[in-house]
Amino acid sequence: MSDQLTSPFKTGADVEISSDDDGFRGAWYAGTIIRPAKPKNKFLIQYKTLTTDDDDEKPLEETLDLVQLRPQPPRERPRSFEFSQEVDAYHNEGWWEGVITKVMKNERYSVFFRATREQINFDGKDLRVHREWVNGDWVPPFDDDETESSSTEVNPSKNMAKEEHVSKEKPKKEHFSKGTLVEVSSDEDGFQGAWFAATVVEKLSNGKFMVEYQSLRNEDDTELLREEVDSLHIRPYPPNTLVVDRFNQLEEVDALYNDGWWVGMVSKVLNKKYMVYFRGTNEEMEFKHSDLRLHQEWIDGKWVLASGALKL
């Protein structure tokens, strides 16, 4: 009884659920709270669109941490989107974070996904503005004319356009010569969402690259770490042409932390410092201006600012 009274989510509440499992990172799935679970800040939930491996008619149930849950956002009215806008795209039964890389005719859009380095075409009805749930509020906030009074639709494409209308575009293969300064990402736990500076040592016969990190060292701390990386986890080092005097609230940035650049969002502007929110860990941290840079994506051979329609 006391757990129910103090719980941030009541039994039966509609929520969205994130996952750390391979193949599901970066997506939010619709679900329902069944009840609070032990230990504290855990909940038994039931998915609305995912089913068990043994029975595709039986909804999947899991016990999850509070940090993996958020309220179900209000249903948005139909709208148009712009080049470089951050969106969520409904794909494979969940909402996946991406950025619009092309605006086409008939309310069609090409969306780039960081996690898979893919571009997929969507109808506008399968997109929504990307928002974060930060300290009990949606960021950016909803305007009064953006939402509808009816409940959120779990599957906007149900009984309509199927997977055939989606086209995938393979990313261009990168060509980096020996000595090139690059940035490298990792899928290992504790490093996801960060980019680390490295130098290309050589291109290998299997199409991968041998790189040497500029700040990460081996386990013995005797030399700089060397590692093989594939083309999905390497990109050119971002240009230093974008210098800003001040970052704005809600602006997407990279923050220098633990020798890597981590993508986050400015949640509060302080006196010469900034609070930055990181979705992956649901944490806020304070940074100096010099430890932040504007967030950019390397898309189809070009640098694209996530916060504005600008190619570099």
ROKEKE-261775 format. One record per residue: residue in one letter; x, y negated, z negated of N, C-alpha, C, O in turn. Coordinates in pm, whole numbers, padded with zeros to 5 digits, always signed. Example, Ala and Ser with C-alpha at 12.3 -4.5 7.8 and 13.67 -1.06 7.14 Angstrom:
BEGIN
A+01319+00569-00780+01230+00450-00780+01320+00330-00780+01424+00332-00846 S+01285+00225-00708+01367+00106-00714+01290-00003-00787+01341-00114-00804 
# end
This chain:
BEGIN
M+00083+00120+00000+00000+00000+00000+00086-00125+00000+00060-00218+00076 S+00188-00128-00084+00276-00244-00091+00354-00261+00037+00379-00374+00079 D+00396-00149+00101+00469-00159+00226+00384-00227+00332+00433-00308+00410 Q+00254-00193+00335+00165-00251+00435+00149-00401+00414+00142-00477+00511 L+00144-00444+00288+00124-00585+00258+00247-00669+00293+00233-00783+00337 T+00368-00613+00275+00490-00689+00299+00546-00668+00439+00641-00737+00478 S+00490-00575+00516+00542-00545+00649+00516-00658+00746+00408-00718+00744 P+00615-00691+00834+00592-00794+00935+00495-00748+01044+00439-00831+01116 F+00472-00617+01057+00378-00563+01154+00276-00476+01082+00313-00389+01003 K+00150-00499+01110+00044-00419+01049+00019-00293+01131+00048-00288+01251 T-00035-00192+01067-00073-00070+01136-00172-00104+01248-00269-00175+01226 G-00145-00052+01368-00230-00078+01483-00189-00198+01565-00248-00224+01670 A-00088-00274+01518-00045-00394+01591+00020-00356+01724+00093-00258+01733 D-00007-00436+01827+00059-00418+01956+00196-00484+01951+00210-00597+01905 V+00297-00413+01998+00435-00462+01994+00505-00431+02125+00452-00357+02209 E+00624-00487+02141+00715-00446+02247+00839-00387+02183+00883-00432+02077 I+00896-00286+02248+01000-00204+02189+01122-00203+02280+01111-00182+02401 S+01239-00226+02220+01364-00214+02295+01434-00084+02253+01404-00028+02148 S+01527-00039+02336+01596+00087+02310+01745+00072+02335+01787-00005+02422 D+01825+00146+02259+01969+00151+02280+02011+00275+02358+02130+00295+02382 D+01915+00358+02399+01947+00480+02472+01993+00448+02613+01947+00351+02674 D+02084+00530+02665+02131+00513+02802+02014+00520+02899+01927+00607+02887 G+02012+00429+02995+01906+00427+03093+01787+00342+03053+01700+00315+03135 F+01783+00299+02927+01670+00219+02879+01714+00083+02825+01630-00001+02793 R+01847+00060+02814+01894-00067+02760+01852-00183+02851+01858-00173+02973 G+01811-00292+02789+01772-00410+02865+01626-00415+02899+01583-00508+02968 A+01546-00318+02852+01403-00315+02883+01320-00324+02756+01365-00286+02648 W+01199-00375+02770+01100-00379+02662+00977-00300+02706+00926-00318+02816 Y+00931-00212+02616+00817-00125+02645+00702-00153+02550+00723-00181+02432 A+00580-00146+02602+00461-00172+02521+00436-00053+02428+00452+00063+02467 G+00396-00085+02305+00367+00020+02208+00273-00028+02098+00228-00142+02098 T+00246+00063+02005+00157+00034+01893+00221+00083+01764+00280+00191+01760 I+00208+00004+01657+00257+00045+01526+00161+00150+01468+00042+00124+01453 I+00215+00267+01437+00133+00370+01371+00132+00347+01220+00027+00349+01156 R+00251+00325+01164+00261+00295+01020+00405+00260+00987+00496+00295+01062 P+00427+00189+00873+00564+00170+00825+00626+00304+00789+00556+00397+00751 A+00758+00314+00801+00828+00439+00771+00941+00412+00673+00979+00298+00649 K+00993+00519+00616+01108+00510+00527+01235+00533+00607+01231+00610+00702 P+01349+00471+00573+01362+00369+00469+01300+00237+00511+01232+00229+00613 K+01324+00132+00432+01263+00001+00455+01302-00054+00592+01411-00029+00643 N+01209-00130+00650+01229-00195+00781+01237-00096+00896+01301-00124+00998 K+01172+00019+00880+01154+00113+00991+01005+00135+01013+00925+00121+00920 F+00969+00169+01137+00829+00187+01171+00812+00307+01264+00896+00331+01352 L+00705+00380+01244+00666+00485+01339+00581+00417+01445+00479+00356+01415 I+00623+00429+01572+00552+00363+01681+00512+00465+01787+00569+00574+01796 Q+00412+00428+01866+00369+00510+01979+00375+00423+02105+00319+00314+02109 Y+00445+00474+02207+00455+00401+02333+00324+00409+02411+00250+00507+02402 K+00297+00304+02487+00178+00303+02571+00204+00356+02712+00111+00398+02780 T+00328+00354+02755+00359+00394+02894+00458+00510+02903+00472+00568+03010 L+00528+00545+02793+00624+00655+02795+00563+00778+02729+00491+00766+02630 T+00591+00894+02785+00538+01020+02732+00651+01114+02692+00768+01087+02722 T+00618+01222+02623+00718+01318+02577+00772+01399+02694+00708+01408+02799 D+00890+01459+02674+00949+01542+02779+00868+01668+02803+00864+01719+02915 D+00803+01720+02699+00730+01846+02709+00590+01831+02766+00537+01924+02825 D+00531+01714+02749+00392+01694+02790+00376+01552+02842+00378+01456+02764 D+00360+01538+02974+00352+01403+03031+00218+01336+03005+00194+01225+03052 E+00129+01404+02930+00004+01342+02889+00008+01294+02745-00081+01222+02700 K+00113+01334+02671+00123+01299+02530+00213+01178+02511+00330+01182+02548 P+00160+01068+02454+00243+00949+02433+00362+00978+02343+00351+01051+02245 L+00477+00919+02377+00598+00937+02298+00588+00858+02168+00542+00744+02167 E+00631+00920+02057+00637+00853+01928+00780+00855+01876+00851+00953+01893 E+00821+00745+01814+00956+00734+01759+00954+00651+01632+00864+00569+01611 T+01052+00674+01546+01074+00588+01429+01189+00494+01461+01300+00538+01492 L+01161+00363+01454+01257+00264+01501+01282+00157+01396+01201+00136+01305 D+01397+00089+01411+01431-00022+01322+01350-00147+01359+01304-00162+01472 L+01334-00234+01261+01263-00359+01283+01325-00442+01394+01253-00508+01468 V+01460-00440+01407+01528-00523+01507+01495-00479+01649+01522-00552+01744 Q+01438-00360+01666+01401-00311+01799+01258-00347+01836+01211-00309+01944 L+01189-00419+01749+01048-00451+01771+01027-00601+01776+01100-00679+01715 R+00924-00640+01850+00879-00778+01850+00730-00778+01885+00681-00680+01940 P+00658-00886+01855+00516-00890+01893+00499-00880+02044+00589-00915+02121 Q+00383-00834+02085+00353-00833+02227+00322-00975+02271+00232-01037+02214 P+00394-01029+02370+00371-01169+02410+00235-01187+02474+00177-01092+02527 P+00182-01310+02469+00054-01338+02535+00063-01313+02685+00170-01323+02746 R-00050-01280+02742-00055-01260+02887-00043-01394+02958-00112-01490+02923 E+00044-01401+03058+00068-01527+03129-00022-01539+03251-00058-01440+03315 R-00059-01663+03281-00135-01689+03403-00044-01671+03525+00077-01685+03514 P-00103-01641+03641-00022-01631+03764+00055-01761+03789+00002-01870+03766 R+00178-01749+03835+00262-01865+03857+00366-01835+03962+00386-01720+04001 S+00433-01940+04007+00545-01924+04099+00675-01933+04021+00679-01990+03912 F+00782-01876+04078+00913-01876+04014+01015-01941+04105+00992-01956+04225 E+01127-01981+04047+01230-02053+04121+01359-01974+04128+01385-01885+04047 F+01441-02008+04227+01573-01948+04239+01652-01969+04110+01651-02079+04054 S+01720-01865+04062+01805-01865+03945+01728-01864+03812+01788-01876+03706 Q+01596-01850+03819+01517-01848+03695+01529-01713+03626+01528-01608+03691 E+01541-01716+03494+01544-01593+03414+01403-01537+03401+01311-01608+03360 V+01386-01410+03437+01254-01348+03434+01263-01208+03373+01372-01152+03357 D+01147-01152+03340+01133-01010+03311+01055-00950+03426+00954-01006+03469 A+01101-00837+03478+01035-00769+03590+00979-00635+03543+01047-00559+03474 Y+00854-00607+03580+00793-00480+03541+00839-00371+03636+00809-00373+03755 H+00914-00273+03581+00978-00170+03662+00997-00046+03577+01044-00055+03463 N+00962+00069+03630+00978+00196+03556+00915+00190+03417+00976+00229+03318 E+00791+00139+03411+00708+00138+03290+00754+00041+03182+00705+00048+03069 G+00847-00049+03214+00894-00145+03114+00927-00279+03177+00930-00292+03299 W+00952-00377+03092+00991-00511+03136+01142-00525+03124+01197-00513+03014 W+01209-00551+03239+01355-00558+03245+01400-00701+03272+01345-00770+03359 E+01500-00746+03196+01551-00882+03210+01636-00894+03336+01722-00811+03364 G+01610-01001+03413+01686-01025+03534+01686-01172+03571+01633-01256+03497 V+01745-01204+03686+01750-01342+03734+01712-01342+03881+01756-01257+03958 I+01630-01438+03921+01583-01446+04059+01696-01496+04148+01753-01603+04125 T+01728-01418+04251+01836-01453+04342+01786-01496+04480+01863-01547+04562 K+01656-01474+04507+01601-01514+04636+01450-01531+04624+01381-01446+04567 V+01400-01641+04679+01256-01666+04685+01212-01640+04828+01261-01702+04921 M+01117-01546+04845+01073-01506+04978+00929-01551+05001+00868-01615+04915 K+00875-01517+05115+00738-01553+05149+00639-01465+05070+00674-01360+05017 N+00514-01515+05064+00404-01440+05004+00430-01401+04859+00399-01290+04816 E+00489-01495+04784+00511-01473+04640+00595-01348+04613+00566-01271+04521 R+00697-01329+04694+00790-01216+04674+00924-01273+04629+00964-01382+04669 Y+00992-01196+04544+01118-01244+04486+01218-01129+04478+01181-01013+04456 S+01346-01164+04496+01454-01069+04474+01513-01097+04336+01548-01210+04305 V+01524-00991+04255+01569-01005+04116+01696-00923+04096+01703-00807+04134 F+01795-00985+04035+01923-00920+04004+01924-00877+03857+01888-00955+03769 F+01966-00752+03833+01971-00697+03698+02117-00678+03656+02194-00609+03722 R+02153-00742+03543+02292-00736+03497+02334-00593+03465+02444-00551+03500 A+02246-00519+03398+02285-00388+03346+02325-00291+03456+02420-00214+03441 T+02253-00294+03569+02277-00198+03677+02345-00261+03798+02383-00191+03891 R+02361-00397+03797+02419-00470+03910+02339-00447+04037+02396-00444+04146 E+02208-00430+04024+02120-00407+04138+02034-00530+04164+02009-00611+04075 Q+01989-00541+04290+01888-00639+04327+01766-00564+04378+01779-00476+04463 I+01649-00598+04326+01525-00531+04364+01421-00636+04395+01413-00739+04327 N+01341-00612+04499+01238-00705+04539+01106-00676+04467+01066-00561+04454 F+01040-00783+04420+00916-00769+04345+00811-00867+04396+00843-00972+04451 D+00684-00830+04375+00576-00925+04390+00573-01015+04267+00612-00973+04158 G+00527-01139+04284+00522-01232+04174+00438-01184+04058+00466-01220+03943 K+00335-01103+04084+00249-01054+03976+00322-00956+03885+00274-00927+03775 D+00436-00905+03929+00513-00811+03847+00625-00881+03771+00713-00814+03717 L+00622-01014+03765+00724-01090+03694+00660-01176+03585+00542-01210+03592 R+00741-01209+03486+00700-01305+03383+00823-01384+03341+00936-01338+03362 V+00804-01499+03282+00916-01579+03233+00988-01502+03123+00923-01446+03034 H+01120-01500+03128+01196-01431+03022+01195-01515+02895+01228-01634+02898 R+01158-01453+02784+01155-01521+02655+01217-01432+02548+01217-01309+02560 E+01269-01495+02446+01325-01425+02331+01239-01454+02208+01183-01562+02194 W+01230-01355+02119+01158-01372+01992+01263-01406+01887+01334-01318+01839 V+01272-01535+01850+01377-01585+01761+01313-01646+01637+01238-01743+01646 N+01344-01589+01522+01296-01643+01393+01146-01668+01391+01098-01769+01340 G+01073-01573+01448+00927-01582+01443+00862-01669+01548+00742-01698+01540 D+00939-01712+01649+00884-01796+01756+00933-01746+01892+01042-01689+01903 W+00850-01769+01995+00891-01738+02131+00976-01852+02185+00940-01969+02173 V+01090-01816+02246+01182-01914+02302+01213-01875+02446+01264-01766+02470 P+01181-01964+02545+01113-02092+02527+00968-02072+02485+00910-01966+02511 P+00908-02172+02421+00770-02157+02373+00671-02154+02488+00701-02201+02598 F+00552-02099+02462+00445-02099+02561+00374-02234+02559+00345-02289+02453 D+00346-02288+02678+00259-02404+02689+00114-02357+02684+00085-02241+02713 D+00024-02447+02648-00117-02409+02635-00176-02358+02765-00263-02271+02763 D-00129-02410+02878-00186-02370+03007-00115-02251+03070-00145-02214+03183 E-00020-02189+02997+00055-02077+03053-00007-01941+03023+00021-01843+03091 T-00093-01935+02921-00143-01806+02876-00290-01792+02902-00363-01890+02918 E-00335-01665+02905-00476-01633+02918-00527-01579+02787-00450-01526+02707 S-00656-01592+02763-00714-01550+02636-00729-01400+02624-00739-01347+02514 S-00730-01330+02737-00745-01184+02733-00617-01119+02687-00511-01181+02688 S-00626-00992+02645-00510-00920+02594-00409-00896+02704-00443-00897+02822 T-00284-00875+02664-00176-00854+02760-00197-00727+02840-00232-00623+02783 E-00177-00734+02969-00188-00618+03054-00059-00538+03045+00050-00592+03068 V-00069-00410+03012+00050-00328+02994+00121-00304+03126+00243-00317+03134 N+00047-00269+03229+00106-00238+03358+00045-00326+03464-00064-00295+03512 P+00110-00435+03505+00051-00526+03603+00037-00465+03741-00041-00516+03822 S+00110-00359+03771+00106-00300+03905+00019-00175+03913+00013-00111+04018 K-00047-00140+03804-00123-00016+03801-00232-00018+03908-00306-00115+03923 N-00240+00093+03983-00338+00110+04090-00321+00007+04201-00412-00014+04281 M-00205-00055+04206-00181-00152+04312-00055-00110+04388-00043+00006+04428 A+00036-00200+04407+00157-00167+04482+00241-00065+04407+00261-00079+04286 K+00288+00035+04475+00368+00141+04414+00516+00116+04441+00556+00010+04488 E+00596+00218+04408+00741+00201+04415+00790+00176+04557+00901+00127+04576 E+00707+00210+04661+00754+00192+04798+00781+00046+04831+00862+00016+04918 H+00713-00046+04762+00730-00187+04796+00858-00245+04738+00891-00362+04761 V+00929-00163+04663+01053-00211+04603+01171-00170+04691+01183-00054+04729 S+01257-00266+04723+01377-00236+04801+01499-00267+04718+01507-00372+04655 K+01593-00175+04718+01716-00194+04642+01830-00231+04736+01842-00177+04847 E+01912-00322+04691+02027-00366+04768+02153-00332+04691+02170-00376+04577 K+02241-00257+04751+02366-00222+04684+02456-00344+04674+02468-00420+04770 P+02519-00363+04558+02609-00479+04545+02730-00463+04635+02773-00351+04665 K+02785-00575+04678+02904-00570+04762+03021-00513+04685+03038-00541+04566 K+03103-00432+04753+03221-00379+04688+03323-00491+04670+03347-00572+04760 E+03383-00493+04553+03480-00597+04523+03619-00554+04568+03654-00436+04563 H+03697-00651+04612+03834-00625+04655+03926-00712+04572+03935-00833+04593 F+03995-00651+04478+04086-00724+04390+04227-00669+04411+04250-00549+04400 S+04320-00758+04439+04458-00717+04461+04535-00717+04329+04489-00770+04229 K+04651-00657+04331+04736-00649+04213+04768-00790+04161+04804-00879+04238 G+04753-00808+04030+04783-00936+03967+04665-01031+03958+04677-01139+03899 T+04550-00993+04016+04432-01081+04012+04374-01088+03871+04360-00986+03803 L+04342-01208+03828+04277-01228+03698+04128-01199+03714+04062-01255+03801 V+04074-01112+03629+03935-01069+03638+03872-01066+03499+03939-01091+03398 E+03743-01037+03495+03674-01006+03370+03613-00868+03382+03567-00827+03489 V+03614-00795+03269+03572-00655+03267+03468-00637+03157+03484-00689+03046 S+03361-00564+03188+03259-00532+03088+03267-00384+03052+03334-00306+03120 S+03199-00347+02944+03204-00211+02895+03066-00166+02850+02985-00248+02804 D+03038-00036+02862+02914+00023+02813+02931+00088+02677+02836+00146+02624 E+03051+00081+02620+03076+00145+02492+03006+00070+02380+02992-00052+02384 D+02961+00146+02278+02895+00085+02164+02987-00018+02099+03106+00007+02079 G+02930-00133+02066+03007-00239+02005+03067-00336+02104+03116-00443+02065 F+03064-00302+02232+03122-00389+02334+03021-00430+02441+03053-00511+02528 Q+02901-00374+02436+02800-00404+02538+02762-00552+02533+02743-00609+02426 G+02751-00611+02650+02712-00751+02660+02827-00847+02660+02806-00968+02662 A+02951-00797+02659+03068-00884+02655+03154-00865+02779+03155-00758+02840 W+03226-00971+02815+03322-00967+02925+03459-01005+02870+03473-01103+02797 F+03560-00925+02907+03696-00942+02855+03791-00973+02971+03785-00911+03076 A+03880-01070+02948+03977-01109+03050+04081-00998+03069+04127-00939+02972 A+04116-00971+03193+04214-00867+03225+04283-00901+03356+04241-00990+03429 T+04389-00828+03384+04464-00843+03509+04463-00710+03583+04483-00605+03522 V+04441-00715+03713+04442-00592+03793+04585-00542+03808+04672-00615+03855 V+04607-00418+03767+04739-00355+03781+04752-00290+03918+04854-00304+03985 E+04646-00218+03958+04644-00157+04091+04504-00107+04123+04424-00082+04033 K+04475-00094+04252+04352-00030+04296+04380+00117+04316+04476+00154+04384 L+04297+00203+04258+04320+00346+04260+04255+00411+04382+04168+00352+04446 S+04298+00532+04412+04248+00602+04531+04101+00638+04519+04034+00659+04620 N+04049+00647+04396+03909+00682+04377+03816+00560+04386+03696+00570+04359 G+03872+00444+04423+03791+00324+04437+03783+00241+04310+03731+00130+04312 K+03835+00294+04200+03835+00219+04074+03959+00131+04065+04045+00132+04153 F+03965+00055+03957+04079-00035+03936+04143-00004+03800+04075+00020+03701 M+04276-00006+03798+04349-00001+03672+04372-00145+03628+04432-00224+03701 V+04324-00179+03508+04339-00316+03460+04413-00315+03326+04414-00216+03254 E+04475-00428+03297+04539-00449+03167+04472-00570+03102+04473-00681+03156 Y+04415-00546+02984+04344-00653+02914+04443-00758+02863+04558-00726+02831 Q+04398-00882+02855+04484-00990+02808+04488-00999+02656+04583-01053+02599 S+04384-00947+02589+04379-00962+02444+04349-00831+02369+04376-00823+02250 L+04295-00730+02437+04267-00602+02372+04392-00514+02373+04461-00506+02475 R+04420-00450+02262+04540-00367+02249+04502-00222+02228+04387-00191+02194 N+04598-00132+02248+04572+00010+02230+04556+00044+02082+04576-00042+01996 E+04521+00170+02054+04493+00209+01916+04614+00195+01825+04599+00168+01706 D+04733+00211+01880+04855+00198+01800+04900+00053+01785+04995+00024+01712 D+04832-00037+01855+04866-00179+01853+05010-00203+01897+05078-00294+01848 T+05056-00120+01992+05194-00133+02041+05203-00204+02175+05309-00254+02212 E+05090-00208+02248+05091-00275+02378+04948-00309+02419+04852-00263+02358 L+04936-00391+02522+04805-00428+02572+04734-00305+02631+04798-00219+02692 L+04603-00298+02611+04525-00183+02655+04512-00182+02807+04484-00284+02869 R+04534-00064+02866+04509-00042+03008+04393+00056+03022+04376+00147+02941 E+04313+00036+03129+04193+00117+03144+04148+00120+03288+04170+00024+03363 E+04085+00232+03329+04023+00241+03461+03882+00185+03453+03807+00217+03361 V+03845+00101+03549+03709+00047+03554+03657+00059+03696+03733+00051+03793 D+03524+00078+03709+03465+00085+03842+03416-00053+03884+03424-00149+03807 S+03364-00062+04007+03327-00191+04063+03206-00253+03996+03183-00373+04010 L+03128-00173+03921+03012-00227+03850+03052-00302+03724+02971-00377+03669 H+03175-00283+03678+03218-00340+03551+03335-00437+03565+03407-00463+03469 I+03352-00491+03685+03460-00587+03707+03409-00700+03795+03327-00678+03884 R+03458-00820+03769+03419-00936+03848+03534-01037+03845+03623-01027+03761 P+03534-01135+03937+03639-01238+03931+03629-01316+03800+03524-01320+03736 Y+03739-01379+03763+03735-01465+03644+03657-01590+03681+03682-01649+03785 P+03561-01633+03596+03476-01748+03632+03557-01875+03651+03660-01894+03586 P+03513-01962+03742+03583-02089+03764+03567-02182+03645+03467-02176+03573 N+03665-02267+03625+03661-02363+03514+03615-02501+03558+03648-02601+03496 T+03538-02504+03667+03498-02633+03724+03380-02694+03649+03355-02814+03660 L+03307-02611+03571+03189-02662+03501+03225-02696+03357+03225-02608+03270 V+03254-02821+03332+03285-02868+03197+03170-02959+03153+03138-03055+03222 V+03110-02928+03039+02998-03007+02990+03036-03073+02858+03112-03018+02779 D+02982-03193+02837+03009-03265+02712+02924-03213+02597+02959-03229+02480 R+02811-03150+02632+02717-03107+02529+02630-02995+02584+02584-03001+02698 F+02607-02894+02503+02513-02789+02539+02377-02821+02478+02369-02880+02370 N+02272-02783+02547+02137-02813+02503+02070-02692+02438+02107-02578+02465 Q+01973-02719+02353+01896-02611+02292+01828-02529+02400+01776-02585+02498 L+01827-02399+02384+01769-02299+02475+01856-02271+02596+01820-02189+02680 E+01971-02339+02606+02060-02316+02720+02133-02182+02703+02176-02147+02593 E+02146-02110+02813+02216-01981+02809+02366-02007+02822+02410-02079+02911 V+02442-01947+02732+02586-01970+02726+02659-01838+02705+02598-01737+02671 D+02791-01841+02726+02880-01734+02682+02957-01786+02562+03007-01899+02563 A+02967-01704+02458+03038-01745+02336+03161-01657+02318+03154-01534+02331 L+03276-01721+02290+03400-01649+02269+03404-01593+02128+03406-01667+02030 Y+03404-01458+02119+03399-01391+01988+03467-01255+02001+03441-01180+02095 N+03554-01225+01906+03626-01095+01908+03692-01069+02043+03684-00959+02097 D+03758-01173+02098+03838-01164+02220+03757-01145+02347+03814-01119+02453 G+03624-01159+02338+03541-01144+02458+03437-01254+02466+03411-01324+02369 W+03377-01267+02585+03270-01364+02608+03136-01292+02603+03111-01201+02683 W+03050-01333+02508+02922-01267+02484+02809-01361+02524+02807-01477+02485 V+02713-01309+02603+02604-01393+02649+02504-01414+02536+02464-01320+02467 G+02464-01539+02518+02368-01575+02414+02291-01700+02454+02301-01747+02567 M+02215-01751+02360+02133-01868+02386+02148-01967+02271+02145-01929+02154 V+02166-02095+02304+02178-02197+02201+02044-02212+02131+01946-02256+02191 S+02039-02175+02004+01914-02182+01929+01902-02311+01848+01792-02350+01810 K+02017-02376+01821+02014-02501+01745+02140-02581+01774+02250-02525+01779 V+02124-02712+01793+02237-02801+01816+02272-02869+01684+02189-02938+01625 L+02395-02848+01638+02442-02908+01513+02536-03024+01544+02551-03063+01660 N+02599-03078+01443+02696-03186+01462+02827-03129+01513+02908-03077+01436 K+02848-03138+01645+02967-03088+01713+02979-02936+01711+03081-02881+01753 K+02876-02867+01664+02873-02721+01666+02736-02674+01711+02643-02754+01725 Y+02724-02542+01733+02599-02487+01785+02571-02352+01719+02662-02275+01689 M+02442-02327+01696+02398-02193+01657+02359-02119+01784+02281-02170+01866 V+02412-01998+01801+02386-01919+01921+02319-01789+01880+02365-01720+01789 Y+02210-01756+01949+02135-01633+01922+02175-01526+02022+02181-01550+02142 F+02203-01405+01969+02241-01291+02053+02130-01186+02046+02101-01130+01940 R+02069-01162+02159+01956-01070+02163+01997-00927+02125+01924-00858+02054 G+02114-00884+02174+02153-00745+02153+02163-00705+02008+02135-00590+01973 T+02203-00799+01922+02218-00769+01779+02116-00843+01693+02113-00825+01571 N+02033-00926+01756+01934-01006+01684+02001-01093+01577+01951-01107+01466 E+02117-01151+01612+02193-01232+01518+02209-01374+01569+02203-01400+01689 E+02229-01466+01476+02266-01603+01507+02403-01632+01447+02429-01593+01333 M+02490-01699+01523+02621-01733+01473+02655-01876+01513+02601-01929+01609 E+02745-01938+01437+02785-02076+01462+02914-02080+01543+03007-02004+01517 F+02918-02170+01643+03035-02181+01730+03073-02326+01752+02988-02415+01751 K+03203-02348+01773+03250-02478+01815+03221-02496+01965+03203-02400+02038 H+03219-02623+02007+03193-02652+02148+03296-02584+02238+03262-02534+02345 S+03422-02582+02193+03530-02526+02275+03521-02375+02291+03588-02318+02377 D+03439-02310+02209+03424-02164+02216+03301-02122+02296+03261-02006+02293 L+03241-02218+02368+03125-02188+02451+03153-02228+02595+03234-02316+02622 R+03085-02162+02686+03088-02200+02828+02950-02172+02886+02876-02090+02832 L+02916-02240+02995+02789-02213+03061+02787-02070+03113+02886-02023+03170 H+02675-02001+03095+02666-01863+03142+02644-01860+03293+02557-01929+03346 Q+02724-01779+03360+02712-01760+03504+02706-01612+03535+02758-01529+03461 E+02641-01579+03647+02635-01441+03695+02706-01432+03829+02694-01521+03913 W+02780-01323+03849+02846-01296+03977+02750-01210+04059+02737-01090+04036 I+02681-01273+04156+02575-01208+04231+02603-01218+04380+02615-01327+04434 D+02614-01103+04444+02630-01097+04589+02746-01184+04638+02736-01253+04739 G+02857-01180+04562+02976-01251+04602+02977-01398+04572+03061-01472+04624 K+02883-01445+04487+02877-01587+04452+02852-01601+04301+02790-01515+04240 W+02902-01709+04244+02871-01743+04105+02740-01819+04102+02720-01915+04176 V+02650-01773+04016+02518-01835+04004+02494-01872+03858+02509-01789+03769 L+02457-01999+03836+02422-02042+03702+02285-01989+03666+02189-02010+03740 A+02274-01919+03553+02146-01863+03512+02047-01971+03472+01926-01949+03479 S+02097-02087+03430+02008-02189+03378+01971-02296+03481+01903-02393+03448 G+02014-02279+03604+01980-02378+03704+02005-02328+03844+02082-02234+03863 A+01943-02387+03940+01954-02340+04078+02081-02396+04141+02076-02490+04220 L+02194-02337+04106+02323-02388+04155+02415-02271+04185+02441-02188+04098 K+02465-02265+04307+02567-02166+04344+02702-02234+04345+02714-02350+04384 L+02803-02162+04302+02937-02220+04295+03024-02164+04407+03141-02201+04419 
# end
